Amino acid sequence: MSGFGIFDIAGSALAAQSVRLNTVASNLANAESVSGDPEQVFRPREPVFEAVPVGEGATLPGVRVKEVAENTAAPLKRYEPGHPLADGEGYVYAPPVDAVEQMVNMISAARSYQANVEVMTTARDLTLRTIGAMGR
Amino acid sequence: MAGPFDNLLGIHGTALSLHRARIDRIASNIANADTPGYLARDLDFTGVLRAQSGAAGAPVAMARTAPGHLAAPGTGGEPATVYRIPLQPAQDGNTVELATENAKFAEAAMKYQATLTFIERRMRTLNTAITGGE
């Protein structure tokens, strides 16, 4: 019987999905963080997942966040001459955050998180029952 | 030395560890449900069980005379795995479908519990034999 590797696998997924939830929260929080300089404006971030074996002597892949990539889309240029941060020509630059895309990402991450919690709960129940059976 | 407890659990001991390996494998698929390019895999349960219990229809091991030779799947070492065929392949090359994996996981967990029940009963039988039902 192969130890407790399943907890490492499901745990790595929980960690990765919560990074994803965090980036969504950060992106949504900064959706209106405008700037007068297109170079300085907030860039939405998104984690890139990678399948790697987790835990000691593991053969089955868990998941890990390989990098948190920055979105390279051009900032949204808005004409707001009255804005305190507006540049010389009266423009402000908003981060290219698509609220709908972020919400979809959030739902997907939450669903995956739940699925992995379910895996952990089942694995725990089975393990406890096995230990109980052997000790009888 | 052959004793009365050599084949204590019969096929169920092997089946239990195989079910466990399958559960781990499916957990790995669920963990990688959002990893680009990840290919979902599952254990070829019947094939592996046949191979491990030496039943007819098991995959035949090939002689490996050079280090470069590959083992035939399911004939020792790693249990044979098969790639899952996705119903709706994703754009990023990931073939995990959460609904399918959840169903397979539930199935594997149920089978594990069934096997465990067999083992429990077997233990109880032996216990009765030893204590005389006292």
Interface residues (C-beta under 8 A of the other chain):
Chain A: M1 S2 G5 I6 I9 A10 S12 A13 A16 Q17 R20 V48 F49 E50 A51 T59 L60 P61 G62 V63 S108 A109 R111 S112 A115 N116 E118 V119 T122 A123 L126 R129 T130 A133 R136
Chain B: L16 S17 R20 A21 I23 D24 R25 A27 S28 I30 A31 N32 A33 D34 T35 P36 Y38 E78 L98 E101 N102 F105 A106 A109 Y112 Q113 L116 I119 E120 M123 R124 N127
